[in-house]
């Protein structure tokens, strides 16, 4: 099979994310950020954002609103990409021509990831223009790391089950809760909580590493490589499952 046949799908795959998947979280986050920004500018004046209080408020609002795009954008980018094609029978149309399943979906996920990172960069850049400077390069790195982890997990779950959306949401929520409990010095925390915290996706390590990217602080490389390693392992599992599995299951 010629690799150029796969490339022909690229514009449709990018359009799928931008129009059907990325637009909703992008404009939702944009609206959530625009309302308090407009309110503060109206009440405190445009010079508020150059004051120390304004800069502190802008950075806090960035963390509370703009960064919500990362879990939402990544979730919409990956959930249902494989499983929906199986459930709706779209794969019969997509692969009626000699197109490799694994290459098609890996290309789609890479393009979705690039668009996801780009949209978060645009949101960060726009927020910096409207309020106070925020590191776009740090935001892009945080988004890329998010995609390494959540994109890989989403690929693996989508290749293994049709319930990838629910499983991804529950597992990530459970990871966040158990890892927070395991990090708390409390003898009353059951041992199984610590075991789950180590097995589930490294949500806490991801959050802490992203925070360092935003603030420009040194990165804890052990946490960084934990996220990268877990994500890479999930990408590998998903790729193997696509090559060996059946789209009709």
PyMOL commands that set and color helices and strands:
alter all, ss='L'
color gray80, all
select helices_A, chain A and resi 3-7+10-44+46-50+52-66+68-78+83-88+91-94+101-130+136-160+164-182+191-199+203-215+221-244
alter helices_A, ss='H'
color red, helices_A
deselect
rebuild
show_as cartoon
